[in-house]
Amino acid sequence: MSADPSVEVPLRLLIVDDSAAARATMRRAIELSGFTGHTFIEASNGPEALKIILQTPPDFVLCDWYMSPLNGLRVLQTARAQGSRVRFGFVSSDTSTETKSAAMTAGADFFLGKPYSPQDLRDAFEKAGFEATPVA
């Protein structure tokens, strides 16, 4: 924590998806939403994400719902069971009420349906308590 509140400390953001193209899209959308200057970490599957979350916790996780061998919901549930309180958001093409409910019950900060816009991400991140990078 900085002694000067006007100095923004970069966040460590973990992006989780089994598609490299989807991870790049997620990162670009985060940057376009106004969250710039942060450190991005990537995981290509659930077990890799869980290892990062438990060993070197990021400030926030943006995770796809459907992955193998460990889907996004199981990543969040396992992290919570291990005592992690990392902030967590989901993106998915499955926008059913049951899926959204399962995500929120497990402790997700937000759930966005695909496709989503940079503004959707900005709104979700701000709802989760993060502020966009001020424009100079």
Secondary structure as a PSIPRED ss2 file (coil, helix, strand):
# PSIPRED VFORMAT (PSIPRED V4.0)

   1 M C   1.000  0.000  0.000
   2 S C   1.000  0.000  0.000
   3 A C   1.000  0.000  0.000
   4 D C   1.000  0.000  0.000
   5 P C   1.000  0.000  0.000
   6 S C   1.000  0.000  0.000
   7 V C   1.000  0.000  0.000
   8 E C   1.000  0.000  0.000
   9 V C   1.000  0.000  0.000
  10 P C   1.000  0.000  0.000
  11 L C   1.000  0.000  0.000
  12 R E   0.000  0.000  1.000
  13 L E   0.000  0.000  1.000
  14 L E   0.000  0.000  1.000
  15 I E   0.000  0.000  1.000
  16 V E   0.000  0.000  1.000
  17 D C   1.000  0.000  0.000
  18 D C   1.000  0.000  0.000
  19 S C   1.000  0.000  0.000
  20 A H   0.000  1.000  0.000
  21 A H   0.000  1.000  0.000
  22 A H   0.000  1.000  0.000
  23 R H   0.000  1.000  0.000
  24 A H   0.000  1.000  0.000
  25 T H   0.000  1.000  0.000
  26 M H   0.000  1.000  0.000
  27 R H   0.000  1.000  0.000
  28 R H   0.000  1.000  0.000
  29 A H   0.000  1.000  0.000
  30 I H   0.000  1.000  0.000
  31 E H   0.000  1.000  0.000
  32 L H   0.000  1.000  0.000
  33 S C   1.000  0.000  0.000
  34 G C   1.000  0.000  0.000
  35 F C   1.000  0.000  0.000
  36 T C   1.000  0.000  0.000
  37 G C   1.000  0.000  0.000
  38 H C   1.000  0.000  0.000
  39 T E   0.000  0.000  1.000
  40 F E   0.000  0.000  1.000
  41 I E   0.000  0.000  1.000
  42 E E   0.000  0.000  1.000
  43 A E   0.000  0.000  1.000
  44 S C   1.000  0.000  0.000
  45 N C   1.000  0.000  0.000
  46 G H   0.000  1.000  0.000
  47 P H   0.000  1.000  0.000
  48 E H   0.000  1.000  0.000
  49 A H   0.000  1.000  0.000
  50 L H   0.000  1.000  0.000
  51 K H   0.000  1.000  0.000
  52 I H   0.000  1.000  0.000
  53 I H   0.000  1.000  0.000
  54 L H   0.000  1.000  0.000
  55 Q H   0.000  1.000  0.000
  56 T C   1.000  0.000  0.000
  57 P C   1.000  0.000  0.000
  58 P C   1.000  0.000  0.000
  59 D C   1.000  0.000  0.000
  60 F E   0.000  0.000  1.000
  61 V E   0.000  0.000  1.000
  62 L E   0.000  0.000  1.000
  63 C E   0.000  0.000  1.000
  64 D E   0.000  0.000  1.000
  65 W C   1.000  0.000  0.000
  66 Y C   1.000  0.000  0.000
  67 M C   1.000  0.000  0.000
  68 S C   1.000  0.000  0.000
  69 P C   1.000  0.000  0.000
  70 L C   1.000  0.000  0.000
  71 N C   1.000  0.000  0.000
  72 G H   0.000  1.000  0.000
  73 L H   0.000  1.000  0.000
  74 R H   0.000  1.000  0.000
  75 V H   0.000  1.000  0.000
  76 L H   0.000  1.000  0.000
  77 Q H   0.000  1.000  0.000
  78 T H   0.000  1.000  0.000
  79 A H   0.000  1.000  0.000
  80 R H   0.000  1.000  0.000
  81 A H   0.000  1.000  0.000
  82 Q C   1.000  0.000  0.000
  83 G C   1.000  0.000  0.000
  84 S C   1.000  0.000  0.000
  85 R C   1.000  0.000  0.000
  86 V C   1.000  0.000  0.000
  87 R E   0.000  0.000  1.000
  88 F E   0.000  0.000  1.000
  89 G E   0.000  0.000  1.000
  90 F E   0.000  0.000  1.000
  91 V E   0.000  0.000  1.000
  92 S E   0.000  0.000  1.000
  93 S C   1.000  0.000  0.000
  94 D C   1.000  0.000  0.000
  95 T C   1.000  0.000  0.000
  96 S C   1.000  0.000  0.000
  97 T H   0.000  1.000  0.000
  98 E H   0.000  1.000  0.000
  99 T H   0.000  1.000  0.000
 100 K H   0.000  1.000  0.000
 101 S H   0.000  1.000  0.000
 102 A H   0.000  1.000  0.000
 103 A H   0.000  1.000  0.000
 104 M H   0.000  1.000  0.000
 105 T H   0.000  1.000  0.000
 106 A H   0.000  1.000  0.000
 107 G C   1.000  0.000  0.000
 108 A C   1.000  0.000  0.000
 109 D C   1.000  0.000  0.000
 110 F E   0.000  0.000  1.000
 111 F E   0.000  0.000  1.000
 112 L E   0.000  0.000  1.000
 113 G E   0.000  0.000  1.000
 114 K C   1.000  0.000  0.000
 115 P C   1.000  0.000  0.000
 116 Y C   1.000  0.000  0.000
 117 S C   1.000  0.000  0.000
 118 P H   0.000  1.000  0.000
 119 Q H   0.000  1.000  0.000
 120 D H   0.000  1.000  0.000
 121 L H   0.000  1.000  0.000
 122 R H   0.000  1.000  0.000
 123 D H   0.000  1.000  0.000
 124 A H   0.000  1.000  0.000
 125 F H   0.000  1.000  0.000
 126 E H   0.000  1.000  0.000
 127 K H   0.000  1.000  0.000
 128 A C   1.000  0.000  0.000
 129 G C   1.000  0.000  0.000
 130 F C   1.000  0.000  0.000
 131 E C   1.000  0.000  0.000
 132 A C   1.000  0.000  0.000
 133 T C   1.000  0.000  0.000
 134 P C   1.000  0.000  0.000
 135 V C   1.000  0.000  0.000
 136 A C   1.000  0.000  0.000
